[in-house]
């Protein structure tokens, strides 16, 4: 990850914590909740720890598509955690 971008992302989340939300996705129907936050221009930190691999892949596919449609960016923070940043 680009260090400058990582610093900017941390600054975005830390300076306006009300503009970010952390979600633990446990099943595929949770993707509509993710999209609702993105539409409200909220940064979504998505935790997929413990989610089956196929389900996690579907959640990421859907969420990254929604993020891209809004002109945003998906950042992989760890193996099981993603940051969805709308613009």
BELFENLIN-V697649 format. One record per residue. OMEGA is omega in whole degrees, -180 to 180 (NA if undefined). D_FIRST is the distance of its C-alpha to the first C-alpha in whole Angstrom. Layout:
# BELFENLIN-V697649
OMEGA|D_FIRST + OMEGA|D_FIRST
This chain:
# BELFENLIN-V697649
178|0 + -176|4 + 180|6 + -180|9 + 179|7 + 179|7 + 178|10 + 179|12 + 178|11 + 178|13 + 178|15 + -177|16 + -175|17 + -177|18 + 180|21 + -178|22 + 178|22 + 178|24 + 180|22 + 178|20 + 177|21 + -178|20 + 172|22 + -177|23 + -179|24 + 179|26 + -174|28 + 179|27 + 177|30 + -176|27 + 178|25 + 177|28 + 178|27 + -179|23 + 179|24 + 177|27 + 179|24 + 178|22 + 177|25 + 179|26 + 177|22 + 172|21 + -179|17 + 172|18 + -171|16 + -180|17 + -179|18 + 179|20 + 177|21 + 179|24 + 179|24 + -173|26 + -179|23 + 179|25 + 179|25 + 179|21 + 179|21 + 178|23 + 180|22 + 178|18 + -179|20 + -176|22 + 179|20 + 175|17 + 178|20 + 180|21 + 179|18 + 179|18 + 178|22 + 179|21 + -176|19 + -176|16 + 176|12 + -180|11 + 178|8 + -179|9 + 175|9 + 180|11 + -175|14 + -178|16 + -178|14 + 175|12 + 179|12 + -176|14 + 177|14 + 175|18 + NA|19
